[in-house]
Amino acid sequence: MGVKGQVKYFRTSEETKEPRPQIDGPPPPPLLQQNFTPQQENQPTDHPPPVQGVQLEDDLLEVKSQNEGAGNLSNDGLLERGKQNPPKSCQAKSHIVFLKTRKTAGSTVQNILYRYGDNRDLTFALPRNGGVMLGYPKYFNPNCVNQKDLTHFDIICNHMRFRKSEVKKLMPEDSFYFSVLRHPVPLTESGFIYFREFESFRRFKSLDDFLDNGQNNVSVMHHFAHNTLAFDFGYDNTATADTSDLETIVNQVIAGIEKDFHLILITDYFDESMILLKHALCWSLEDVVSFKVNSRAKQSLTSVSSITAEKIKRWNILDWRIYQHFNTTFWNKVRSLVGEEEMKLEVSQLKELRAKLTSTCLKGGHSVEQKEVKDKTLFEMGQYVSTLYSSI
């Protein structure tokens, strides 16, 4: 029994076009370039769309997105190469737990999982009553899931506040656990704009106003306003840069995430993340390809200064430290599981495959803004429908 009859449509793919910020620790030299130029991003599908984005000034590194300029596809055989099976020694994983974090291109990954499972008639742990969240912001528990006659599922990938002991009650023992993180500077700016009408933000005139005065007006417990990544992973999000036992808290959170998850991806390196996921799951290139839909318009981008960026890091210190650690482990896994040269090759192939599919599947070779979609039934019950291919 698969998702057919339970998931009628796919949610929109949202390939990130955000910049790749420099972080402390050893960066991957072959992939980093000078200057930090944030680009467009796509938004989750369960809230109103944002009205602006972020551009970081020259006092931060500008890093051009690796997700742009795929170029024209001249080799018609690429689609067949994308379908090639993984090595015989590798067996594809189909029991998957994806912790979908906010503002991190999680809907793109979710859509990839929906497509993979739908093609193979896998079962999904879906929210009750046609919702999009699994009890969020409360901790996950099995009662959030539309179980019907099932006791276990193949894939779970909707928004939740993670609690592994409860997730394990519905998922097989051999399930693969993974999630995705995003640099807290663009993450915070994007969240401030996206959730601007929420009580946590609407009283403030600007992001700087919020960062300067928010601690006096906003409960640091609010999951949209403070250390949102730590909150989604199931941890207390109240730590600040001035917390006396900050180092102990950081070490405990990082150790807990490492224990519970097999892989942590990085939104700021989305294509590399998809290739790493492909290898970790023993999937094909076609299984992890997507194309951008519902991306932020260039004219909506605003600026975040280096001073504001430092304020964000202090305000979301726990998220910042989590990101620093797992950015390093991400590149260690790239080198050990894939290799830098092979990563470059497969990222290039992924871009070419995406360009070919975009040309084939999207009229005019590009997506349209949400306001230009004429058939409003495509947005019923929060389900954004994209014209994603299910097979080629």
N, C-alpha and C positions, 0 to 999 in steps of 0.2 A: 504494500500500500504506500504510494508515494505522495508527493505534494499535489498531484492532480486532484482537483475537487476541493483542495484546501487552499492552495495558492493559485489564483486564476491568472494573475499578471505578475511580471517582474517589477521591482522598483527601479527607478532611474539609475543608470550608471553615472558615477560622479568622479571621474578621473581627476585627481588633484593637479592643479597648476600652480601650487604655492612654491615659494622660493626654498632654497636649501640653505638654511642658516649655518654659520660656523658655530661649533660648540667646543667646550673645553675637552681636552683629551685628544687622542690620535685620530685625526680625520683621514679619509681615504684619498691620498694625493691624486691618483689618476682621475678622480671624479669631481674634485673641487676646483672651482675657478675663482678668480678675484671678482670682487663686487657682489653685492647682494641685491637682486632685483626681484622682489616678490611678484608673482603673477596672479592669474585668476585661480579661484578655487570654486568647488561645487559644494552645495549645501545638503544637509540631511533632508529627507523628504517628509519628516513628521512635524515641521514647523514652518511658519511663513518665511519666504526667501529674504535674504539680506539686501540692503540697498547700497553697500559700499564694501571695499576691501582694504588692503593694506599695502603700503610701499615703505620699505625701510630705507633711510637715507644713507649717504656714503660712509658715515661713521661706523656702520656695520658692514660686514662683507657682503658683496653682491655675488650671488651664485645663480647662474642661469639654469632654469629648469631643464632637466634632461627629458622632459615629457613633451617638448615642442619640436616642431620642424622635422617630422618623421620623413618628409619628402615623398616623392612619387615612387610607387612600386612598379618596377619594371619586370620583375621575375614572377610570372604567373604560377610558378611551382611553389611559391612560398606557403600558400594555403595548405598544400599537401605536406610540406615540411612541418607546419604547425600541428598537424594531426599525428605526426610520428609518435609511436609508442615509446614510453620510457624504457630504460635498460631492463633486460629480463630479470636481473637480480633485484629489481626494485618493484614493490607491489603497491599500487595506488591505495591511498587511505580514503575511506568513505565515512568514518565515524569522526565527526569534527565538532569542536566547540569553538566558536568565534565570539570573543567579547567585543561587541560593537561599541566603541567609544564615540563621544560626540565631537563633531567638527574635525574629523580625522580621515575623511574619505571612506568611512566605514560602510556607507551604503553601496559604494562600488564593490567592495569586497563581498558584502552581503549578496549583491546581485549575482556575482560570479558563483557564489555557493548555491544560490537558488537555481541557476542555470545548470550547474553540474549535477545537482541532485535531481532536478526535474528530468534531465536526459536519462538518468539511471534509475528512476522510480524509487528514490530514497525517501525516507520519512523525515519530516521537519517538526521540531517542537515549536509550535506557533502560539501566539498569545490568545487568550480567551476572547470571545466576543468580537473578533475581527480587528482587534487593536494592533498597535505596532510595537508596544513595549511589554516586557515580561515583569510586570509589577513595579517597574521603575517609578520613583527613586527608592522604593523599599527594596530590601534584600530579596534576591530571587528565592522562590520556593516553588515546588512542583505544582501547586494549586494555580499558579499563573498560566499554566499551559493547558491548551485544549487537547486533552489526552484521548478522548473518545475511548476506544477499546485497547489502546496501546499502553505498554508499560515502559518501553524504551524507544528511543529515536536515533536516527543516523546523524542528524545535523541540528544544531541550535545556533542561531545567529542574530536574534533580535536584541534590541537594547535591554540590558539588565544591570542591576548592581550585583556584582559577582560574589557568589558564595559557593565554593567548590563542593562542600559537603552536600549541598542541596542539588547542585547540578548533576553530581554523580548518581543521584537516585534515578535519573531519567536517561543517562548516557552510558554506553558500553564502557567496560574497563579499559579498552585499548583506544579510547578516543584521543584525538590530537587537539591540544589546546593552544590557541594562538590569539593575539590581539594586535593592535596598531597604536602607535604613539605619534604625536606631532609636536614640533617645536612650540613651547609655550608662548612665545611672542606672537606669531601669527594666529595661534590658537585662541589666545585671550582676546586679541583685537576682533577676530571673526566672531567669537562668542558674544562680545559686547554689542556688536552691530546686530547680530542675528537675533539675540534675545533682548533687544533694546526695550521692548514694550513690557518686559517682565518687571515686577516690582523692584527687583534687585538693582536694575540699571536705569530705569526710566527717570528717576529723580536727578540723575547726573547729566550735566551738559555735554561732557566729553569723556573719553577714556581716561585722560589725565585727571579730570575732576574725580572720577570714580577711584582711581588709584591713590590720589592724594587724600580723599575724604571717606572712602568706602569703609575703612575699618571702624570708623565711628558711627556709621549708619547702616551697614549691611552685616548681618550675621555671617561670620566666616563659615558657618555650617552649610550655607546655601550651596547646593551642588552645581548651580550654573555660574556662581560668582567666584569660587575659590577652590584651587587644587582639584579641578574637575576630573582629571585622570585618576588621581589617587582615590577619589570617591567612587568612580566607576569600577575600579579594581576591588572595591569593598573595604577600603581603609578609611580611618578618620582623616578628615581633610582640614582640620583646624590649625595645623602647624604653620607658623610664620617664620621669617628669617630670624626673629628674636626669641624663638622658643628655646628654652635652656637645654633640653635634651634632644635637640634637632638631629644630631648625628645618630643617636640611638634609633630614633624614629625612622630616619632615612634607611639605615641599614636593615631594620626589621621589615620595612615595606619592600625593599628591593629583594631581600632574601625570600619573602613570601611569594612575590611574583615569579621569581626564578623557579621556585618549587612547584608552583601551580601551572606554569605555562611552558610549553615546549619551544615556542618561538614568539618573538615580539618584532613586528615590522615597524618601519618608519615612513610616515606619510610623505615627508620631505624628499624621500628617494623612492617614489612610488613604483616606477618600473623595476628598479633593482629589487624592491620588496616582492613584486609579483614573480620575478624569476626565482628568488630565494624560496618563496612559498611553493612554486612549481617543483623545485627539487625536494623540499621537505615532504610534500604530499605525494611525490612520485606521479605528478600529473603531466600532461602535454602542454605545449605552448598555447594551443588553442583554448585549453581549459582556463587559462588565467588572463586572456586578452579581454580588453574592454575599450570603449571609446567615450570621450567626454560628452556629457549632456548636462544642461542646466548650470553652466559655468558662470562665474561672476564677470560682468562686463568691465572692460578696461577703464572706462570713464568713471567707474564707481570706486576706483582705488584711491586710498588716502595715504598719508604718511605717518610713520611711527618713528620718532627720533631715537637715538641711542639712549638718551636719558629716560624716555618712556619705557624702552626695552628693559633697562635695568630695574625700573620700578616693577615691571611685570614679573621679572625673575624673582624679586624679593617677595612680592605678593603671592605668587604661586611657586614658592621655593620648593615645595615637595614635588610638584610636577616637574620643575626644572631639574632637580637632582635625579628623578626617575628617568627623565629623557636623556640626560647626560650619560648615565650608566648604560642604558639599553641601546643608545646610538653606538656606543663602543662595542657591545656584544653583537650588534647587528653586523658590523663590518668584520668582526672576527668570524662570524658564521659564513659571511660571503666568501672569505678567503679559505676557510676550511671545507665548506660544503660545495662551493661552486668554483672558486678561483677567479682572480681579477680579470684575466684575459677572456675566460669563458663567459664571465658576466657581461663584459663589453659586447661580445658577439651576440649573446642571447637577448640583451636589451635592444640591440640594433634590429634583430629579427622580430622582436615583439613590436617595435615601432612600425616596421614595414607591414607586418600583419594587420596592425590597427589601421594604418593608412589605407590598406586595401579594403578592409571591411567597412571603414567609414565611407569610402567612395561607393561601395556596393550597397550599403544599407541606409545611408542618409541622403535624402534628396538635396542636391547642391553640395554634397560633401561635408556638411556641417550640421550641427543641431540648431534648434531655434530657441529663443527665450521662452520661458513659461507663458508669458502673456500672449505670445503668438500662437499658442496651441488652441485651435478652434474647437476641437472636440473635448469639452470639459468633462465628459463622462470618464475620460482617462484618469481623472484625479479623484474619483469616488473613493470614499473610505480611506483616504490617505494613501492610496496605492498609485504611485506614479508609474506609468507604463512607458517603457522605452521600446524601440523597434530593434532590440537586440536579437541577433541571430541565435538559434539554439543549436544549429549544426550547419556545416558548410558542405 
